[in-house]
Protein backbone atom coordinates (compact mmCIF):
# COMPACT_ATOMS: atom_id res chain seq x y z
CA UNK A 1 0.00 0.00 0.00
CA UNK A 2 1.50 3.36 -0.99
CA UNK A 3 1.88 6.11 1.59
CA UNK A 4 3.29 9.63 1.53
CA UNK A 5 5.02 10.97 4.64
CA UNK A 6 6.44 14.20 3.18
CA UNK A 7 4.32 16.39 5.48
CA UNK A 8 5.08 14.40 8.62
CA UNK A 9 1.75 12.55 8.48
CA UNK A 10 1.27 9.16 6.85
CA UNK A 11 -1.18 9.64 3.97
CA UNK A 12 -2.49 6.61 2.12
CA UNK A 13 -3.46 6.76 -1.55
CA UNK A 14 -4.34 4.46 -4.43
CA UNK A 15 -3.55 4.80 -8.13
CA UNK A 16 -5.77 3.44 -10.90
CA UNK A 17 -5.39 3.69 -14.68
CA UNK A 18 -2.90 5.41 -16.92
CA UNK A 19 -2.80 8.81 -18.56
CA UNK A 20 -2.73 12.41 -17.34
CA UNK A 21 -3.21 12.66 -13.55
CA UNK A 22 -6.52 13.21 -11.81
CA UNK A 23 -6.34 13.69 -8.02
CA UNK A 24 -9.40 13.02 -5.85
CA UNK A 25 -9.95 14.41 -2.33
CA UNK A 26 -12.95 12.94 -0.52
CA UNK A 27 -15.54 14.44 1.82
CA UNK A 28 -16.12 14.17 5.55
CA UNK A 29 -17.05 11.57 6.88
CA UNK A 30 -16.13 9.18 4.06
CA UNK A 31 -12.73 7.95 2.80
CA UNK A 32 -11.14 7.37 -0.61
CA UNK A 33 -14.01 4.99 -1.50
CA UNK A 34 -16.27 8.04 -1.77
CA UNK A 35 -15.04 8.17 -5.38
CA UNK A 36 -15.50 4.47 -6.21
CA UNK A 37 -17.65 5.19 -9.26
CA UNK A 38 -15.40 8.00 -10.51
CA UNK A 39 -12.25 5.88 -10.12
CA UNK A 40 -13.84 3.13 -12.21
CA UNK A 41 -15.00 5.59 -14.89
CA UNK A 42 -12.23 8.17 -15.17
CA UNK A 43 -9.38 5.64 -14.96
CA UNK A 44 -10.36 4.90 -18.58
CA UNK A 45 -8.60 8.15 -19.53
CA UNK A 46 -6.62 9.30 -16.48
CA UNK A 47 -4.17 8.09 -13.89
CA UNK A 48 -6.57 8.52 -10.98
CA UNK A 49 -5.07 9.12 -7.54
CA UNK A 50 -7.59 8.72 -4.70
CA UNK A 51 -6.34 9.92 -1.33
CA UNK A 52 -7.38 9.10 2.24
CA UNK A 53 -7.20 12.52 3.88
CA UNK A 54 -5.75 12.62 7.39
CA UNK A 55 -8.31 11.30 9.84
CA UNK A 56 -9.73 8.68 7.48
CA UNK A 57 -9.11 5.33 5.84
CA UNK A 58 -5.56 4.06 6.16
CA UNK A 59 -4.07 7.52 6.76
CA UNK A 60 -2.92 8.78 10.17
CA UNK A 61 -5.56 10.23 12.48
CA UNK A 62 -3.89 13.08 14.37
CA UNK A 63 -6.09 14.77 16.96
CA UNK A 64 -3.84 17.77 17.60
CA UNK A 65 -4.30 21.17 16.01
CA UNK A 66 -3.85 21.40 12.23
CA UNK A 67 -5.19 23.56 9.40
CA UNK A 68 -6.64 23.18 5.93
CA UNK A 69 -3.26 24.34 4.64
CA UNK A 70 -1.66 21.39 6.44
CA UNK A 71 -4.15 19.09 4.75
CA UNK A 72 -3.37 20.70 1.40
CA UNK A 73 0.32 20.01 2.04
CA UNK A 74 -0.60 16.34 2.59
CA UNK A 75 -2.04 16.27 -0.94
CA UNK A 76 1.00 18.05 -2.35
CA UNK A 77 3.18 15.40 -0.72
CA UNK A 78 1.34 12.68 -2.62
CA UNK A 79 1.70 14.65 -5.85
CA UNK A 80 5.43 15.08 -5.25
CA UNK A 81 5.90 11.39 -4.53
CA UNK A 82 4.17 10.56 -7.81
CA UNK A 83 6.03 13.33 -9.70
CA UNK A 84 2.75 14.98 -10.68
CA UNK A 85 3.32 18.47 -12.02
CA UNK A 86 -0.13 19.07 -13.57
CA UNK A 87 -3.42 17.39 -12.73
CA UNK A 88 -7.16 17.66 -12.79
CA UNK A 89 -8.15 18.13 -9.14
CA UNK A 90 -11.49 17.01 -7.74
CA UNK A 91 -12.59 17.61 -4.16
CA UNK A 92 -15.83 17.17 -2.22
CA UNK A 93 -17.03 19.03 0.88
CA UNK A 94 -13.93 19.53 3.05
CA UNK A 95 -12.06 18.10 0.06
CA UNK A 96 -13.37 21.01 -2.02
CA UNK A 97 -11.96 23.38 0.61
CA UNK A 98 -8.59 21.65 0.35
CA UNK A 99 -8.82 21.84 -3.45
CA UNK A 100 -9.60 25.57 -3.32
CA UNK A 101 -6.60 26.14 -1.08
CA UNK A 102 -4.38 24.24 -3.53
CA UNK A 103 -5.78 26.14 -6.49
CA UNK A 104 -5.09 29.46 -4.78
CA UNK A 105 -1.64 28.58 -3.48
CA UNK A 106 -0.32 26.43 -6.35
CA UNK A 107 -2.40 27.17 -9.48
CA UNK A 108 0.38 26.09 -11.82
CA UNK A 109 -0.09 22.48 -10.71
CA UNK A 110 -3.71 22.13 -11.79
CA UNK A 111 -5.28 22.10 -15.23
CA UNK A 112 -8.83 22.23 -13.85
CA UNK A 113 -10.77 21.80 -10.60
CA UNK A 114 -14.08 20.13 -9.85
CA UNK A 115 -15.63 21.10 -6.51
CA UNK A 116 -18.49 19.03 -5.10
CA UNK A 117 -20.32 21.19 -2.58
CA UNK A 118 -17.77 23.91 -3.02
CA UNK A 119 -18.30 26.27 -0.08
CA UNK A 120 -15.46 28.76 0.32
CA UNK A 121 -16.44 30.67 3.43
CA UNK A 122 -15.94 30.06 7.11
CA UNK A 123 -18.82 27.85 8.25
CA UNK A 124 -20.50 26.90 11.50
CA UNK A 125 -19.72 23.26 12.21
CA UNK A 126 -20.55 23.30 15.93
CA UNK A 127 -23.04 20.46 15.49
CA UNK A 128 -20.47 18.26 13.75
CA UNK A 129 -17.73 19.12 16.24
CA UNK A 130 -20.05 18.26 19.13
CA UNK A 131 -21.15 15.07 17.40
CA UNK A 132 -17.65 13.71 16.85
CA UNK A 133 -15.85 15.35 19.75
CA UNK A 134 -18.46 14.74 22.48
CA UNK A 135 -20.81 12.00 21.31
CA UNK A 136 -18.13 10.04 19.45
CA UNK A 137 -17.95 8.17 16.17
CA UNK A 138 -20.03 5.20 17.30
CA UNK A 139 -23.03 7.42 18.13
CA UNK A 140 -22.68 10.08 15.44
CA UNK A 141 -21.05 8.72 12.26
CA UNK A 142 -24.14 7.07 10.80
CA UNK A 143 -26.33 10.12 11.49
CA UNK A 144 -23.85 12.34 9.68
CA UNK A 145 -23.69 10.02 6.67
CA UNK A 146 -27.46 10.10 6.32
CA UNK A 147 -27.49 13.91 6.54
CA UNK A 148 -25.38 14.14 3.39
CA UNK A 149 -27.63 12.33 0.94
CA UNK A 150 -31.16 12.86 -0.28
CA UNK A 151 -33.73 11.02 1.89
CA UNK A 152 -34.83 8.76 -0.95
CA UNK A 153 -31.26 7.61 -1.52
CA UNK A 154 -30.66 6.74 2.13
CA UNK A 155 -33.85 4.65 2.17
CA UNK A 156 -33.08 2.83 -1.09
CA UNK A 157 -31.40 -0.58 -1.12
CA UNK A 158 -28.33 0.77 -2.87
CA UNK A 159 -28.07 3.81 -0.62
CA UNK A 160 -28.48 1.76 2.56
CA UNK A 161 -25.83 -0.67 1.36
CA UNK A 162 -23.30 2.03 0.51
CA UNK A 163 -23.84 4.02 3.70
CA UNK A 164 -23.53 0.83 5.75
CA UNK A 165 -20.17 0.13 4.10
CA UNK A 166 -18.89 3.54 5.20
CA UNK A 167 -20.41 3.27 8.67
CA UNK A 168 -18.79 -0.10 9.35
CA UNK A 169 -15.31 1.49 9.50
CA UNK A 170 -16.40 3.63 12.46
CA UNK A 171 -14.36 1.69 15.05
CA UNK A 172 -11.13 2.57 13.19
CA UNK A 173 -11.85 6.30 13.23
CA UNK A 174 -10.99 8.97 15.78
CA UNK A 175 -13.76 11.37 16.76
CA UNK A 176 -11.18 13.85 17.99
CA UNK A 177 -9.38 13.85 14.62
CA UNK A 178 -12.62 14.32 12.68
CA UNK A 179 -13.70 17.13 15.00
CA UNK A 180 -10.38 18.87 14.31
CA UNK A 181 -10.99 18.65 10.56
CA UNK A 182 -14.25 20.53 11.09
CA UNK A 183 -12.53 23.11 13.31
CA UNK A 184 -9.90 23.66 10.63
CA UNK A 185 -12.54 24.14 7.93
CA UNK A 186 -14.65 26.46 10.11
CA UNK A 187 -11.65 28.69 10.74
CA UNK A 188 -10.95 29.38 7.06
CA UNK A 189 -12.74 31.83 4.76
CA UNK A 190 -11.25 31.98 1.25
CA UNK A 191 -14.04 34.05 -0.29
CA UNK A 192 -12.03 37.25 -0.65
CA UNK A 193 -9.33 35.41 -2.62
CA UNK A 194 -11.62 33.68 -5.12
CA UNK A 195 -11.68 36.49 -7.75
CA UNK A 196 -7.95 35.83 -8.22
CA UNK A 197 -8.37 32.07 -8.81
CA UNK A 198 -6.99 31.26 -12.26
CA UNK A 199 -7.73 27.52 -12.44
CA UNK A 200 -10.75 26.57 -14.62
CA UNK A 201 -13.39 25.50 -12.09
CA UNK A 202 -16.60 23.48 -12.08
CA UNK A 203 -18.81 23.54 -8.98
CA UNK A 204 -21.40 20.76 -8.65
CA UNK A 205 -24.16 20.68 -6.05
CA UNK A 206 -27.02 18.30 -5.49
CA UNK A 207 -30.54 19.66 -5.65
CA UNK A 208 -30.96 18.98 -1.92
CA UNK A 209 -27.34 19.74 -1.01
CA UNK A 210 -26.95 21.35 2.40
CA UNK A 211 -24.24 23.54 0.86
CA UNK A 212 -26.11 24.50 -2.34
CA UNK A 213 -26.15 28.22 -1.58
CA UNK A 214 -22.50 28.17 -0.53
CA UNK A 215 -21.62 26.40 -3.78
CA UNK A 216 -23.62 28.87 -5.85
CA UNK A 217 -21.87 31.76 -4.09
CA UNK A 218 -18.43 30.21 -4.57
CA UNK A 219 -19.00 29.68 -8.29
CA UNK A 220 -20.16 33.30 -8.59
CA UNK A 221 -16.89 34.57 -7.10
CA UNK A 222 -14.52 32.52 -9.29
CA UNK A 223 -13.88 34.03 -12.75
CA UNK A 224 -15.63 31.99 -15.49
CA UNK A 225 -16.55 29.17 -13.11
CA UNK A 226 -19.29 26.77 -14.17
CA UNK A 227 -22.04 25.82 -11.72
CA UNK A 228 -24.23 22.75 -12.19
CA UNK A 229 -26.98 21.28 -10.00
CA UNK A 230 -27.64 17.54 -10.08
CA UNK A 231 -31.37 16.85 -9.64
CA UNK A 232 -32.62 14.54 -6.92
CA UNK A 233 -29.34 14.33 -5.02
CA UNK A 234 -27.81 15.71 -1.83
CA UNK A 235 -24.32 16.70 -0.73
CA UNK A 236 -22.79 13.36 -1.79
CA UNK A 237 -24.19 13.67 -5.30
CA UNK A 238 -21.33 11.75 -6.96
CA UNK A 239 -22.36 8.52 -5.22
CA UNK A 240 -26.10 9.18 -5.38
CA UNK A 241 -26.19 9.65 -9.17
CA UNK A 242 -22.73 8.73 -10.47
CA UNK A 243 -23.77 8.61 -14.12
CA UNK A 244 -25.34 12.07 -13.96
CA UNK A 245 -22.39 13.48 -12.04
CA UNK A 246 -19.81 11.99 -14.39
CA UNK A 247 -21.69 13.34 -17.41
CA UNK A 248 -21.40 16.87 -16.01
CA UNK A 249 -17.68 16.43 -15.36
CA UNK A 250 -17.00 14.89 -18.77
CA UNK A 251 -18.75 17.80 -20.52
CA UNK A 252 -16.71 20.32 -18.52
CA UNK A 253 -13.40 18.59 -19.26
CA UNK A 254 -14.19 18.14 -22.95
CA UNK A 255 -15.11 21.82 -23.31
CA UNK A 256 -11.60 22.61 -22.06
CA UNK A 257 -9.89 20.01 -24.26
CA UNK A 258 -8.83 17.96 -21.24
CA UNK A 259 -10.67 14.85 -22.38
CA UNK A 260 -10.92 13.42 -25.87
N, C-alpha and C positions, 0 to 999 in steps of 0.2 A: 504494500500500500504506500503510495507516495505522500510525503509530507514536506512542507516548507517550514523552516525554523528561522528564516532570515530576520523576523521581527521579534524574536525572543519567545514566540508562542508557537506551539506545534499546530500547524494548519493542514488538515487533510483535504485532498482533492482527487478527482478522477478525470481521466482523459478518454474521450471517445471520438473516433473518426479521424479523418485527415483533411487538410486544407487550411485555409486562413483561420486564425483563432477566433473563437467566440467564448467569452468568459461569463459564467452565470453565478450570481450572488443571490442566495435564497432569502426568504422572509422569516421573521419570527412567526410562530414557534416551530418551524419545520426544520429540515436539513437539506442536504444536496438533492435528496429524492423529490423535493418540491418540483424539480424540473424534469421528472422522468419522461414525460411525453416529449418535451423539447429536445432533450438529449437524443432520444430515438429518432426524431425527425430531422433536426438540424445537423446531426453528425453525418448526414448524407452529403453535405457540402462543406462543413466546417470541422476543424479540430475543436471539439467542445470541451471546455474545462469547467467542471462543476465543483464548487468549493463548499466545504463545511465551514461556515464562519465560526469564529471563536464562540464557545458556549454550546455548540451543537455537534451532532454526529460523532465522528472520530477525532475532532479537533479538541484542543485543550479547553478547559472551562474555568478560566480565571474569574474570581469573584471580586478582586480588587478594583480600584478605580481605573478606567480607561475611557477613551474617547472614540468618536466615529473616525477621526483621523488615524488613530491606532488601528482600527479595523480596516481602513483603506490601505494602510501600510501592509497589513497581512495579505491582502489581495495582490498588492504590488510585489510582495515576496514570492508568491506563486508565479506571477508573470516573469519575474527575473529568473527563477529556477528553470522555467520552460523556455527562456530566451524569446519571450513574446515582446515585440516592439510596436505592434499595432493590432488591435482586436476590436471586434464588436462586443460591447459590454451590455449585459442585461441584468437588472437588479429588481427585486420585488420588496415592497414595504421597507423595512430597515435596509434591505439590500439596495433599494433605489436611492436611499440616503447615502449609502457608501458609494454607489455609482456616481451620484451627483458630486460628491466630494472629489472623487478621482477625476471626473471630467473637468472640474474647476482647477484642480491642482496640477494635473498632468494631461492636458488635452491632446498633446501630440501622440499619446499612446493609443488613442481610441478613434476608430473610423466612424462609429455611430454608437448611440446609446438607446436602449429600450428600458423604460421605467414602468414597472407595474405598481400601481398605487401612486407613487411619484410625489408625495408631499415634500416640500422643501423647508417649511417653517418649523420653528420650535413647537412642540405639541405637548398636550397634557396626557401623560401616561400614568397618572397616579393609580388608576384602577389596575393596570397591568403590573405595576411595581408592587402594589399591595398583594395582588394575586400570587405572584411568584415569590416575592420576598417574605411575606407573612403567612399566606395560606400554604404555599409550597406547590411543587410540580404535581404531586399526586392528586391534589384537590383541584388544581386550577388549569392544568394543561388542556384537558379535554374541552372544558368550557371555552377556552380561548380559541381552540381550533374551530369549534362550531360557530363562533362569532364571525369568522373570516370568510364564510361561504354563504351563498344564498340558502334560505331555509329548505327549499325543495331539493337542493343538492345534498345537504346533510341527511335528509330523510330517505334519499334514494339508496338502493342497494350498493351502487358503485361508490357513492359519496361516503356511506357508512363504512364500507370496506377500506377506502383510502384513509379516512380520518382515523380509523382504528389502527392502521399500520403506523401512522405517525404517533399516536397516543401510546402505543406499546413500548416505545423507547423511553418513556418518562422516567423510569428508575435510573437511567444512565445520565440524566440531566441534572444540572445544578440550578435551583431556583434563584440563588444569589447571583449567579453569573447572568442569567436571563434578565433579572431585574436591573443589573448594571447596564446591559445593552439598552434597555428602555430609558434609563437615566441619561446615558450618553446621547441617545437620539433626541430626548426632550430638551437637552441643553444647547442644541445646535439649530440656528436659523440661517439658512443659506439664501434666503429670498433676495436680499439686496445684491448678491453677486450674480444672480441668474442672467441678467441682461448681457453679461460679458461671456456667457458660455458659448463656445465656438463649435462644440461637437454636435453634429446632426442628431436630433433627439425625437423619439417617439414616446408618448405617455399613453398608457393603456389603463383604463379603469373598468371595473364591472359596473353594470347598471345599479346594483345594490351595494356597491363598494362603500365602506365606512369612510374612505378617504377620497371619494369622488370629487368633492369641492376643492380639496387640497390639490388633487391631481390637475383639475381644470385650471386652478390658479397658477400652479407651477408651469404648465404648458404655455400659459399666457405670458409668462415672464421670460421664457427662453426664446431668443430670436429664431423664427421659422420652425418652431417645434410643431409636431403633429400630435393631435389629441384624438383618441378613439375610445369609444365606449362599447363594451361587449355586452349585448343584451342577456338578461336572465342570470347573470353571474354576480358574485360578490368580490371581496378583496383578493381572493386566491383564484382569479379568473382563468389563469393558465392551466389549472388542473380541473376546473369545473367545465370548461369548454375548450379543450386543447386544440381542436381543429379550427374553431373560430379564432382563437388567439393566434395560432400559428399563421393563419391566412393574413391577419393584419400585419404581423411582423414581416412575412415574406413580401407583401406588397410594398411596405416601407423600404426594405433592403433593396428590392429590385428597382424602385424609383431612384435610388441613389447608386445604382450600378455596383452593389455589393453582393449581388446574388444573380446568377445567370438565369 
